Amino acid sequence: MERVETPVKINVNFSSEETSNDIEIIEVKSTNNYSQDIHYLLIETKLKSSSWSPNGEQIVNSRITVRATYLYGSQGGFKSGQLISEMGGELHHGRRSVKLTNGSVMVDSSMRGLHVGTFIFNKIISWAKQFDPSFTIVPISVIAGDAGGNNKNRRNKLYTNSGIRFEWYDSKESAGRSDPTLKVSDLITYTNWPNITKNQGMRALDKTWRDLSVLKERNRGLRASQRYYRREYETIRARLRAIASFMNLPMYVICILLGLTIGRVLGWYQGL
């Protein structure tokens, strides 16, 4: 008897990746004993997600990246376009887990202590809170090498304010790992940064465009000057060539006369 195998049908609907980008400008105030400095940062939030439906069950993977770039400010020493921080997270639906870091939760030393790191990290926390509350948070490790000076207190406070508990390796809370049983439901969105406001009027962006326009105008002026001096160079070069040719003409005549004289003395030429 011939055996007939029935093919197994698997319904898989794959959707391509979806990417969205969002930008905003924040105003960061830094106050000391002498003055108050204001800095403007460009915050770029990029989301990328992909989904597919094996046997009708939808599975979604997602990734977030948040970048802070310096625009300009009232204090020197900062460069426009300087990367201040880049953080990220990733959702693994198959593992039912969420990563809250891309391997580093760092802010450039020039902007530490101004709540910029908390502001960026909170965007990742808010992103993670939209997923299944039972998903596990991938453990975050911190090392003693990052606990120098005031950095330890700032670092630990950032995680504590976000609802992240740690299992410390030492009594000084310098190194450790976050609780491996931590769930998405344990995360807390933190919005207390009195020195940071959104720049609704886009004044920083307006100033950046103006500065860019000035640079473009200067660039056009430099190019025009370059063309002018190139033409002057070619003109002077042509004049020098003409002068050189004129100066060589008498030498040519003298050489010809000298040659004819020598030829006459030697009897080669009797015309003179």
VODREN-622508 format. One record per atom (N, C-alpha, C): x, y, z; residue in three letters. Coordinates in pm, whole numbers, plus 50000, padded with zeros to 5 digits. Layout:
N
XYZALA...
***
This chain:
272
500844988050000MET500005000050000MET500885012550000MET500575021449909GLU501405033449897GLU501045043350008GLU502085048850070ARG501905058550180ARG501865072650123ARG500845079950162VAL500685093650115VAL500955103150231VAL501945111750212GLU502275121350317GLU501515134350295GLU500925138950401THR500165151550396THR501075163050433THR501265172650345PRO502155183950376PRO501595192250490PRO502525196850575VAL502155205450687VAL502255219850642VAL501175226950656LYS501135240850615LYS501425249950736LYS502385258650718ILE502715268350821ILE502425282250767ILE501525288850833ASN501135302150789ASN502075312550849ASN502965317850767VAL503925327750814VAL503745340550733VAL503405351050801ASN503275364150737ASN504365373250791ASN505315376450709PHE506435384850754PHE506255399150707PHE506405408350795SER506315422450758SER507695428750768SER507985437450675SER509295443750673SER509475452750794SER510735456550817GLU511035465050932GLU510425478850916GLU509975484051027GLU509435497651031GLU510365506351114GLU510675518051063THR511595527051132THR510935540751147THR511065546351265SER510555559851288SER511615567951360SER511655580751328ASN512635589751388ASN511915601851447ASN512395605951563ASP511835617551628ASP512975626251680ASP512845639351661ILE513875648451712ILE513235659051799ILE513975663651896GLU513555674651981GLU514795681852032GLU514625694052073ILE515725701952127ILE515415705052272ILE516385702452359ILE516195705552501ILE517155716452544ILE516725724052642GLU517535734752700GLU518025730052837GLU519325729652855VAL519925724752979VAL520615736353049VAL520205739053173LYS520795749953250LYS521815744553349LYS522945751353354SER524015747753447SER524325759953532SER524105758853664THR524275770153754THR525475767953845THR526335778153856ASN527445777653951ASN527405790254037ASN528455792554112ASN528485803954204ASN528575817354133ASN528925817354006TYR529185829853936TYR528155832953827TYR527665822853760SER526765825353648SER525915813053619SER524985814953526GLN524155803953480GLN524375802053331GLN524835790353294ASP525095787153154ASP523915779353097ASP523635781652971ILE522545774652903ILE523105767252783ILE522735754552772HIS523185746152661HIS521965740552589HIS522105738852458TYR521035733152377TYR521535720152315TYR520745709652335LEU521095696452284LEU520005691552189LEU520435685052083LEU519515678651990LEU519345663952032LEU518115659852061ILE517815646152103ILE517155638951986ILE517795628351939GLU517275620251830GLU516865606551883GLU515625602951862THR515105590051906THR514725581851783THR515375570551765LYS515135562051649LYS514565548651696LYS513415544951640LEU512765532251672LEU512755523451548LEU513105510851567LYS513085501151457LYS512405488451508LYS511425483751435SER510695471851479SER510415462751360SER510305449951387SER509955440051285SER508985430151349SER508065425251268SER507065415851321SER506775405051220SER506425393451267TRP505965382551182TRP504965374151261TRP504185366151188SER503075358851250SER503115344151214SER503935336251283PRO503915321651259PRO502645315551319PRO501885308751234ASN500645302151279ASN499685311851346ASN499685324151297GLY498725333851347GLY499125341251472GLY500245337651534GLU500695344451656GLU501715355251618GLU501405367551653GLN502285378551616GLN503465379551712GLN504655380551654ILE505885382251731ILE506535395151685ILE506885403351781VAL507445416451751VAL508795417951820VAL509785422151746ASN511075426351802ASN511225441251779ASN511825447951874SER511925462451864SER513265467151919SER513715478451869ARG514985484151914ARG514865499351918ARG515495505352019ILE515465519852033ILE516895524952049ILE517165536451988THR518455543252003THR518175558052029THR518805563452132VAL518635577552167VAL520005584052168VAL520155594652088ARG521415601952077ARG521205616452119ARG522195621652192ALA522195635752231ALA523415642452168ALA523185652952090THR524245660052019THR524225674752061THR525405680252087TYR525495694152132TYR525275703552014TYR524385713452035LEU524135723451933LEU524945736051960LEU524615743052067TYR525395754852103TYR525005758852245TYR525745768152303GLY525465772552439GLY526155785552471GLY525965790052594SER526515802952636SER527945801952685SER528455789952701GLN529805787952753GLN530675781652645GLN531915786352634GLY532835780552538GLY533335767052584GLY534125760852501GLY534685747852537GLY533885736152482GLY532695738752426PHE531885728252367PHE531865730152216PHE531845719252144LYS531855719751998LYS530485716051945LYS529955724051854SER528695720651789SER528875707651712SER527925698751729GLY528005685651665GLY528665675051751GLY529125678751871GLN529785669151960GLN528755659352016GLN529065646452010LEU528185636052065LEU528295636052216LEU527175638452284ILE527155638952430ILE526855625152488ILE525925618052428SER525565604852480SER524805597052373SER524925583952379GLU524115574952295GLU523755562652376GLU522465560452395MET521975548952470MET520965541452384MET520685529152422GLY519755521252343GLY519205509452420GLY518175503452366GLY517565491652425GLY517005482652317GLY516645470352356GLU516185460652257GLU515205450952321GLU514125448152249LEU513105438452292LEU513315425352219LEU513425414252295HIS513505400752239HIS512205393552274HIS511285393552179HIS509975387552208HIS510085372652234HIS510945365852156GLY511075351452174GLY511625347852311GLY512525356052364ARG513095353452497ARG512265359952607ARG511255367552568ARG510405374852662ARG511265383452756ARG512175390952694SER513095399252772SER513295412752704SER513725422452784VAL513995435852736VAL515355440452787VAL516205445252695LYS517475451252733LYS517285466352743LYS517825472152849LEU517695486452870LEU518965494152834LEU519985487052788THR521225493652750THR521745487552621THR522595495252553ASN523295490252436ASN524735486652471ASN524965484152600GLY526295480952650GLY526905492052730GLY526275504052727SER526845515352798SER525755525352832SER525825530552955VAL524945541552996VAL525885552653039VAL526365560252941MET527405570052967MET527015583552908MET527505594052974VAL527345607852927VAL528725614052924VAL529005622152821ASP530285628952813ASP530565636752941ASP531815636152985SER532185642353112SER531825657153119SER531755663853004SER531455678053003SER530025681153046SER529125671053039MET527715673353070MET527225664853186MET528105658853260ARG527685650653374ARG527185659453488ARG526235653953563GLY525675661253675GLY524565670753637GLY524145670853510LEU523105679953463LEU521825672553426LEU521685659953471HIS520485651653450HIS520255647753304HIS521255649953219VAL521105646053079VAL520985630953066VAL521795623553141GLY521735608953136GLY520385603653182GLY519825609553289THR518515605453339THR517435608153235THR517545619753168PHE516565623453066PHE516555613252952PHE517745609452906ILE517835599952795ILE517405585952838ILE517875581652957PHE517545568253005PHE516035566853027PHE515385577753070ASN513945577153092ASN513185574552963ASN513735579252849LYS513095576352721LYS513095561252692LYS514175554652731ILE514255540152711ILE513305532952807ILE513215537952930ILE512285532053027ILE510845533452977ILE510485545352928SER509135547652876SER508835538452758SER509855536452673TRP509695527352559TRP509455513152608TRP510195508552709ALA510065494852760ALA508725492552829ALA508155503052890LYS506915501552965LYS505715498152877LYS505855499452744GLN504725496452656GLN504585481452628GLN505585473552670PHE505555459252640PHE504915451352756PHE504865438452736ASP504255429552834ASP504905431452971ASP504115434653075PRO504685437053208PRO505455425253266PRO505175413153214SER505845401353269SER507195398453204SER507555406153102PHE508845403953037PHE509975407153135PHE511045399353127THR512185400853218THR513145411553168THR513715418853261ILE514745428753227ILE516105421853227ILE516805422653116VAL518135416653108VAL519035423453210VAL519735415753295PRO520555421653402PRO521575431853350PRO521715442553425ILE522665453253395ILE523825452253493ILE525035452053443SER526215451353530SER526895464853539SER527335468353659VAL528115480553680VAL529435476653747VAL530485484053718ILE531805480653768ILE532345491653857ILE533325487953940ALA533925497554033ALA534685508553959ALA535145505553837GLY535885515553762GLY535055527653725GLY533725526353728ASP532835537553696ASP532335544553822ASP532885541053936ALA532375546254063ALA533285556754125ALA534155562754045GLY535065572754098GLY534385586154121GLY534825593454222GLY534305606754251GLY532815606454282GLY532095616054222ASN530645616754241ASN529875607954143ASN530585601254056ASN529905593653952ASN529115581954009ASN529595575854119LYS528895564454177LYS527495568454223LYS527405579454294ASN526095583754344ASN525155587354229ASN525675594254128ARG524835597654013ARG524375585053941ARG525285575753920ARG524965563353849ARG523915555353923ARG524145553054053ASN523215544954131ASN521845551554143ASN521835564854156LYS520575572054167LYS519775571154038LYS520475571453924LEU519795570253795LEU519015557153789LEU519655546153828TYR518985533153823TYR517895532153929TYR518155537054049THR517165536054157THR515895543754122THR516065555754066ASN514895563654028ASN514065557053917ASN514685547753845SER513975540553738SER513405527353785SER513515524453917GLY512945512153972GLY513825499953958GLY515105501753928ILE516005490453907ILE516755487354035ILE516595475054084ARG517265470454205ARG518565463254169ARG519545464354259PHE520855458254233PHE521235448454342PHE521985438454301GLU522665429354393GLU524125433454393GLU524565439654503TRP525905445454508TRP526935435154548TRP528135436654489TYR529235427554520TYR530035432354641TYR529845444954681ASP530585450254795ASP529675459554874ASP530105462754994SER529295471155082SER529245485655037SER530185489854953LYS530235503754907LYS529325506154786LYS528685495554736GLU527795496454620GLU528515502254498GLU529745497654480SER530535502254367SER530375493254245SER530175480354268ALA530045470754159ALA528925460954192ALA528235456654089GLY527145447254111GLY526375444453984GLY525225437854000ARG524385434053888ARG522925435953928ARG522115440553833SER520715442653865SER520015429353891SER518955429853969ASP518195417954008ASP517715410553883ASP518105397853864PRO517715390553743PRO516215387553735PRO515485389253847THR514045386753846THR513235399353815THR513935410253785LEU513275423053760LEU512405421953634LEU511185427353643LYS510235426953533LYS509965441053480LYS509345441553364VAL508965454453306VAL508035461953400VAL507185454653471SER506235460853564SER506925467953678SER508205464653706ASP508935471053816ASP509535484453776ASP509575487253647LEU510205499553601LEU509365511753636LEU510045522953660ILE509375535453697ILE509845546453601ILE508885553653544THR509245565253463THR509515577053555THR510655583453532TYR511115594353619TYR511195607153537TYR510575617653587THR510505629953507THR510905642253587THR511765640653686ASN512135651953770ASN513515657053730ASN513565666653640TRP514805673253602TRP514495688153585TRP514555695753693PRO514145709953690PRO515015718653601PRO516205714253568ASN517095722653486ASN516985719653338ASN516075710553298ILE515935706853158ILE514515709953112ILE514405717253004THR513105720152944THR513195718352793THR512065715052733LYS512025713752588LYS512005727552525LYS512805729252424ASN512915742052356ASN511815742952250ASN510595746452295GLN509445746352207GLN509585756252092GLN510215767652120GLY510335777852017GLY511385774851912GLY512145764051931MET513195760351836MET514205771551816MET514445779551922ARG515395790551908ARG516795785351878ARG517145774251941ALA518475768651916ALA518635764551771ALA517595758551714LEU517675754251575LEU517735766351482LEU516975776751516ASP517015788951436ASP518415794951436ASP519045795451553LYS520395801051560LYS521375792351484LYS521175779151492THR522055770051418THR521945772551268THR520695774351219TRP520525777051075TRP521165790251037TRP521045800351126ARG521665813251096ARG523185812051089ARG523745804751187ASP525195802551185ASP525625795251059ASP524795785451018LEU525115777950897LEU525065786950774LEU524075796050771SER523975805350659SER525185814550651SER525655819050769VAL526835827650773VAL528055820050720VAL528195807450762LEU529325799350715LEU529255797250564LEU528035794750513LYS527895792950369LYS528275805650294LYS527855817250348GLU528185829850284GLU529695832150284GLU530335829050396ARG531785830450402ARG532465820950304ARG531925809050292ASN532495799350200ASN532395804250056ASN531225810250023ARG531075815849888ARG532065827149865ARG532275835649968GLY533245846349956GLY534645841349934GLY535015830550008LEU536345824749993LEU536525818949853LEU535475812649803ARG535575807049668ARG535735818049564ARG534995829249582ALA535135840349488ALA536535846249495ALA537075847349616SER538435852449630SER539445843049566SER539185830149582GLN540085820349521GLN540105821649370GLN538915823649310ARG538845825449164ARG539555838249123ARG539395849049202TYR540035861849169TYR541555860449170TYR542065854549279TYR543515853249289TYR544085843449187TYR543285833749146ARG543745824649042ARG543875832048909ARG542885840648880ARG542975848548756ARG544175858048761ARG544405864448877GLU545545873348891GLU546855865748872GLU546915853648926TYR548105845448912TYR548375842148766TYR547325838148694GLU547495834748553GLU547925847048473GLU547355858848507THR547725871148436THR549195874648458THR549625874348584ILE551025877448616ILE551965867348552ILE551545854848552ARG552375844348490ARG552545846848341ARG551455850748275ALA551545853648131ALA552455865648104ALA552365875848191ARG553215887648175ARG554695883948192ARG554975875648290LEU556365871548313LEU556905863748194LEU556055855448136ARG556485848048017ARG556815857647903ARG555955867847885ALA556205877547778ALA557495885147801ALA557725889147927ILE558955896447960ILE560165887547935ILE560065874947976ALA561175865647956ALA561475863747808ALA560405863047728SER560605861547584SER561275873847525SER560835885647571PHE561415898047521PHE562885899247561PHE563195895047685MET564575895847731MET565465885947657MET564935874947613ASN565735864947542ASN565985868747396ASN565135877447336LEU565275880847195LEU566615887447163LEU567085897547243PRO568425903047215PRO569525892747226PRO569365883347317MET570375872947331MET570425864147207MET569215861647152TYR569195853947028TYR569955861346916TYR569735874546902VAL570405882646798VAL571915882646818VAL572335884646944ILE573775884946975ILE574415871646940ILE573745860546976CYS574305847346947CYS574435845246795CYS573425850046717ILE573485848246572ILE574645856346513ILE574775869046557LEU575865877446506LEU577215871746544LEU577305866846669LEU578565860946714LEU578915848746631LEU577925840746598GLY578165828846517GLY578605832546376GLY577985842946318LEU578375847146184LEU579795852646184LEU580165860146287THR581525865846296THR582565854746305THR582305844846389ILE583235833546403ILE583345826046271ILE582225824546202GLY582235817446073GLY583055825045969GLY582985838545970ARG583755846445875ARG585245845545903ARG585605845646037VAL587015844646072VAL587585831246027VAL586795821046042LEU587285807846005LEU587095804845857LEU586485814145787GLY586345812145644GLY585115804245608GLY584245801645707TRP583015793945677TRP581975802645612TRP582045815645637TYR581025824545586TYR581675837545544TYR581385842545426GLN582025854845376GLN581015865845349GLN579855865045405GLY578805874645374GLY579035887945442GLY579765888645553LEU579925901245626LEU581255907645593LEU
***
